[in-house]
Amino acid sequence: MQSCESSVDSADDPLSRGLRRRGQPRVVVIGAGLAGLAAAKALLEQGFTDVTVLEASSRIGGRVESVKLGHATFELGATWIHGSHGNPIYHLAETNGLLEETTDGERSVGRISLYSKNGVACYLTNRGCRIPKDVVEEFSDLYNEVESCESSSHSMDEVSLSAFGEWTEIPGAHHIIPSGFMRVVELLAEGIPPHAIQLGKPVRCVHWDQASARPRGPEIEPRGEGDHNHYSREGGPGGEAPLGDGRGEDPQWPVVVECEDCEMIPADHVIVTVSLGVLKQQHNSFFHPGLPAEKVAAIHRLGIGTTDKIFLEFEEPFWGPECNSLQFVWEDEAESRTLTYPPELWYRKICGFDVLYPPERYGHVLSGWICGEEALVMERCDDEAVAEICTEMLRQFTGNPNIPKPRRILRSSWGSNPYFRGSYSYTQVGSSGADVERLAKPLPYTESSKTAHGSSSEQQPGHLLSSKCPEQSLDPNRGSIKPMQVLFSGEATHRKYYSTTHGALLSGQREAARLIEMYQDLFQQGP
């Protein structure tokens, strides 16, 4: 099996040396969600031309997934634009006319009521009795399951209240995009050449710090079968120049991305946007050498859970025109001290169903939420079983045995999806905002950055700020160590806006800003 060898004199500045030979820094972005697309778009707009986005799945969007059924669009992932004042997602949607058909019921200035703030919520017991709302409001514990779904945790007992206070809410109303949240994704992708996004391209391992670890270059062998795209000093397989553009002349690449199909992609910088769930499960094998201990500890301390949606479509509504939701209260759980159910009772974690509004757009559809371990059990069931169980619940709580089964069911499965392993992050008990900063810190560390935090919390919504990183400055005396080889973005890396779409977008812009600042002299000089 061939191996990759390189031999380059490292007496001068590695950044300048590489650019003299290649002309442009090569940046690989892993993930085509909001963070990855925002990073790639920002780099391209600032003059970077060698940018490639690798997406493991067959589509762009990440945890944004809009599914069109008939005339309606349903959101399996991100649903709301949270806040409008300075929110870059809101401004992108507003500027491009995506909110023109948003109804008053699809705007919320207070607590989010999923699709409609009109009408009344019907609180029902498992014995088929309706509870007056004023009675329900006396028992705040009934909201625990709703809150845990909003935080994506198994229960609120897992959420660090002290760290939760760092999360910042953007002022203004929350909005739904009637044509689908994917329209925001598509707007970001419009600024990226189609050839720059490779779908169905999962990454196996990011080999970083190659030049400093092995002065004569890495000897990288794919971990799977085959012998594809191994770069040697003479060129690619058989001696030809890799990629056919002369970029293989300098084998001293600091980073090499190893894909599942065994292709090896050398780069100057890699922006990793994979979810916290993927990092938790794969960080040991995904990076070589392994991540620094403090970053691994941050990955373990921070939390990510699964929140899934279940859409049920009926021929006709069995609920009244004034009803905007059906909320479930189990009478036999009044003394319960736990919100963990045995697998066969997973459905008890569904706290109710909301009526999608307006019916002229969605038809007669109910939307339920389920989170935590029970959501993972639900994902292992087939559609028929989930539809049957939900129908029995609706019959039981309404006291109406004649409710028909839904004509169609649509549901998400974020927890079992190998490319996500969860819905969104939260500050778990034992974690802090400092862990978010540690997760966001670029590699390799320098002596000063080992104790310094990054600038991820300083970025304000709507602005692409320069990310000052003095500890990552281009010091010619640093030998062959190139700064910022591996950068991290994604909603879990934003200290103020984790768990949100605007947090994801801003984190991608933040990492792009680091590289834009690093190469500002190059682009100011021109060709």
N, C-alpha and C positions, 0 to 999 in steps of 0.2 A: 504494500500500500504506500502510495506517495505521501510525503509530508511537506509541510510548508516551511521553507527556509528563507531567511533574508539576512543580508549583511550590509549595513549602512553605517558610515562614519557619523557618530553622534556628537562631534565636537562643537557643532554650531546649534543654534536654536532649532529644535525639531519642528516647530510650527512653521517657521520661515522656510526650512529645508523642504518640507513636504509641499508647501504651496508653490515654491519655485518649480517643482517638478510636475505638479498636477494642476496648478492654476486655481483650483477651487477646493475648499474643504468638502469632504463627503460626509453627509449626515444621514443616518438611518434612523427612522422613527418606527418603533414597534407598537402597533396598534392604530387602527383607523377610527377610533371613537372621537369624541369632541376634543379631548386633550391632544391626541395625535394629529388630527386635522388642523387644529388651531396652530400648533407648533409648526407644521409643515407650511401652512399658508403664510405665517408671519415670516419665516425664513425666506421663502420664495419672493415675497414682496420686497424684501430688503436686499435682493441681489444674489442670494444663494441659488445655484443652479443644479448642484449635485445632491438632491434630496430624494430619498426613497422611503415610502411608507409600506411596511410589511403588516398585513392583516391576516390573522390565522383563519378567520371564518370566511364565508362566501359573500359577505356584505360589509358595507361600512356602517358606522353609527354606534358600535359598541353597545352600551346599555340604553341606547335610544333605539326602539324598534316599533315602528308604526305599521299596523296591519290593516289593510283595506278590505272590508267585506261588504259587498254591495256598494251603497252610497256612503257608508260610514267608515270612519277611520278610528281604530282602537289602539290605544297605547299599551303595549306589553311592558315597556320600560318607563323612562321619564315621561311625566304627564304635564307638570306645571312649570311655568316660568315663575320662580319664587321672587317676587318683588320687581319693581319697575324702575326705581330711581337709581340710575347708574348701572343697572344690570346689563352687561353686554349682550346677553341672550335676548333680553327684551328689546333692546335697541336694534339688534339685527332683525328680529321678527317684525318690529314696528316699521322700520325703514323699508322693508321689502313687502309690506302689505299683508303679512300673515295673520294679523289680528283684526282685519276689517270685518270678518264675519263672526268674531267672538261675541257671544251674547252676554247680557248682564249677569245671567246665571252662571257664566263661565269666567266671571271675575270674582275674586273674593278678597276682601280687605281685612278679614279677621281669620278665625280658625278655618282651615280649608275643609269644605264639604265637597267631596270629590268632584261632582259634576253639576251640582245645583244648590244654590242657597235658598231657593224658594220652597214653599211647602213646609211640611212638618215631618219630623222623624217619628216612626212608629216603634216604640219599645215593647218587645214581646218576650214572654217567658216560654220555656220549653213545654209548658202545660197549655199553651195556646191563649194565654191571657195578655191583655194589653196593659202596660204600666203607664200611669200619668207621667208626663215628662218632668214635672216639678218634683216628683218623688225620686225619679232616677237621678236628678242633678244633686241630690243630697249625698249620693254615694259616688265619690270621685274615683273609687277603685275600679268602677266599671269602665273607665276610660283607659285603664292600664294597657289593655290589648291594643287599643287604637294607637296609643302613644308608642308602644313597642314596634308596631308596624311602621310608624312614621320614622322611627330611629333605626329601623332594620335590625334591632336586637331581638333576642329570644324573649326577653322580658326587660322591664325598666330596671330591675335589680342589677342588670349587667352594665348599665350606663353610668359613667362617672359624672356625677352632678357638678363637681367642681370644674372639671375640664369641659363639660357641656356648655358652661357659661362663656367659653371662648368663641363658640359658634356665633356668627354675626348674621342677623336677619337684615336683608336689604329692604328699605321702606317701599311702600307702594303696594298696589294690588297684585295678587297672583293671577296668572292668565293661562288659559288653555289655547292651544293652536288648533283650530278646527280641521285644517288640512293635514295635520299630523306634525309631531315634533321632528320627524325626519326631514322636514323642509329646511330646518335650521342646519342640519347635517349637510344637506345637499348644497346649501348656500356656501358653507365653508369649503366643500369639495370643489366648487366651481372654480376656485382660484388655484387648483392643483392639476397639473397635466395628468390625463388618465394613465399614461404609461408610468407615472411616478408612484401609483398605488398598485400594489400586488396583492390580490385577494387569494385566499386559500394558501397562505404562506406562513404556517406556524413556525416559530423559532424554538430551537432546542436549547441553545446555550449562547450566552454572550461572553466571549473570551476577551477580557480587557487587561490593560496594563501590560500588553505584550512586549513592547519595545524595552521597557525598563526591566522587566522580569527576565528576559532572555535577549541580550544584546545582539545575538546573531539571528533573532527572529523566532517566532513560535513554531513548534512542531505540533500542529493540530491535526488530529485524526477524527473524522466523524464517528459518532457513537453508534451509528447504524451501519447497515450493510451498504456496500457500494464504494465507488471511488470517484466522486464527482467534484469538479471545480476546486481542486487542490492547487494552490498557487505556489510555485517555486520561483527562484530567482530567474530562471529561464522563461517563465511564463506559466500558462495554465497547463491542463492535461495535454501531454504530447509535445509540450514546449511552445504552444502558440500563446500569443499575448492575451491575457485574460480580458474578457469583455470587449476586446477588439478596439480599445481606444487609447492604449498606451498607458493606462493608469496602473498597470502592474510593474512599471519601471522601478517604483520605490516600494520594496516589500516591507518597509518599516512601519506598517500600519499599527496604530496603538490598539485598535479594537477589530475583532473579527466576529461576525454574526454567523453562527452555525444554524442553518434551517433544518427542519424535519426531513426535507427531501435531500439532505446532504449537501446542498449548495453552501459555499462559504463566501460571505460578503464582507470584504474589508471596509473599514470606515475610520474616519477621524473622530467622529462623535456618534453616540447612539442615545436616543431619547426613549426611555422605557416608560410606556404608559399602561402596562398591564395592571389589572385590578389588585387590590390588597389581598383578595382571596387567592388569586393565582400566586402571588408572592409568598403567602403563608404556606402553600402546598408545594411550591416548586423552587424556592429560592436556592436551596442547596445544589440543585442540578442546573439551574438556569444561569448561574454566573460562575465563571472560572477566571481567576481565583474566586473563592467565596466572598460574600459580602463581609464588611467589617462587623465586629461583634455588636457594636452599638446600633447599627442599622438593623441587624437581625433581631435584636431585643425589641426595637421599636415595632417591627413587623409583628412580633408575637404579642406585644402589649395592646396595640390598637385592635379595634374590633371591626368585623364586617359580618353581617347577617344576611339572611334571605327573606325578602318580602315579595310575594307573588300575588298576581291578580287572577281572578276567575270571572270571566264574562259569561253570562247566561242569557241567551236570546229566546224570547217567547213569541208565539203567534199573536197572542193578545195579553194585555196587562191584567193581572189578577189583583193588583193593588189599586187604591183609589187615586184620583187625579191630584189630590192634595198631598199625597205621600211622597217624600223625597228619599226615604231610606227605611229599611227594616233592620232594627238593631236587636240582637239576641242577648237574652239574659238567662243564664242557667240557674234555676232556683236551688239546685242541689250543690251549688258551689259557693254558697254564701259563707261557709266556714272554711273554705279551701285556703291553704297557705301556699299553694304552688300553682303555677300556670303551665306546668309541664304535664302533658298527657301521654298515656301509653299509645303506641303506634296505631292501634285500632280505633282510637278516639281522636285522631288528628283533626277531624272536622270541628271539634269544639273550639279550636283556635280561631275559627272564622267568627268575627264579632258582629257581622251583619252584611247586608248588601245595600248598595246605593243605587238609586234610580238614575240612569243616564238621561240627561236632558240637554236639548229638546228632543222629543220623540220623533219629530220630523226629520232629524238628522240621524239619530241612532237607532230608531225603531224602539221596540219594547225590550230593553236590555237592563239587566241588573249586574252590578260590579261588586265583587267581594274581594277582600284582602285577607291574606294569611301570612304569618311570619314565623320565624324561628325554626326549631327542629321539626315542627309539624308541617311546615311548608315543604321540607325535604321529603317527608313521607308522602304528602300529596303528589309531589312530582313523580314518585315511583308508581302511582296509580295510573290506569288508562283513562281516557276521556269518558268512557261509558260509566265507569265506577264513580268518578267524581261527579258527573251529572246526576247519577242516581242518588248519591248521598246528599248532594245539595238540594235536590227536589224533596227528599224525605225531611230534611231540616226545615224547609220552607213550609211544608204541610204541617209539621209538628208545631212550629212557632206561631203560625197564623191560625191554626185550628181548622184549616180548610183541606180536607183530604182529597179534593178534586183538582188540585193544582197539577197541571200536566207537566211532563218532563220538557225541558227546553228543546227547542228545535235545533239549537247549535250551541256549542261550548267552545270557548277560546281561553287559553290560560298560558301563563309564563312558567319558566323553569330555570331561573337564574342560578339557583344553588347547585344543580347538577350539571350545568353547562361547563365543560372543562375549560373554556376560555374566559370564564368570569368567576365562578365559585362564590357567588354572592351578589347582592343587589347594590349596596353602598355601605360606606364605612360609618363608624361611630366611635366616640371616645369611650373605650371600655374601662371598667373599674381597674385602677392601677396604671392607666395611661394618662398622658397629659399632652398639651399642645406642643411641648418640646419634642415629643415622639414624632409628631407630624413633621416638624422641622428636620429631625434626623432622617426620616424617610426621604425627604425631598433633597437632601444634601448630595451634590454631585460627587462622583468618584473620578480619580483617586483623591483621597484626603491629603492635605499638606499639614505640616506641623501646626500651623495656626488654625486650620479649619477643624482640627480634632476637638477643639473646645469652643469654636465659634458656631453659631447657628446660621442657617441660610437666610434668605430674604423673602421666603415664601409668604410670610404674613404681612409684608409691607405693601403688596400690590393692591391697588384699589380697583373696584369694578370699572370697566369701560376704558382702561388705560393700559397701554403696553409700555411698562416702565423699564428703564435700564436697570439691570440687576447687578449692582456693584459687588464684586467678589474679589477684594484685594488679596485674599489668601490664595486665589487661583490665578494670580497675575502671571504674565509670560516672562519669567525670569530666565535669561540665557544660562545662568549658572545652575539651573536645575537639571542639566543633562538631558537625557532622552525622555523624561517624564512629561507627557503632554497633559495639560489640565483638562478637566471636564470631559473625560472620555465617555463616561456613562452618566446621563442625567435622568431624573425621575419626575414624572408628572402624572396627572390623574387626580380625580376628586379627593382621594385620601391624602394627597400631599399638600392640600391647601388648609392652612391652620384656621382661617376664618370661615371658609365656605365649603368645608368638606361635606360630602353627601349630596352636593348640588351640581346641576349642569353648568352653572356659571363658574363654580369652583373648578370644574374640570377644564373648561375653556381657558380660564385665567391661568391655570397651572401650565397649560401648554404654551401660552404666550410668554409666561415667565421664563421657561427654559429656553425658548427661542431667543428671548432678550439676552440671556447670558452669552449665547454664541454670537449674537449680533454685536454685542459690545466687544467681545474678544476679537472679532475680525473687522471692526469698524475702520481701522487704518487701511486694511486691504481694499475695502470697497470705496473708500474715499480716494485712494490713489488711482483706481480705475485700471483698465487693462494695460 
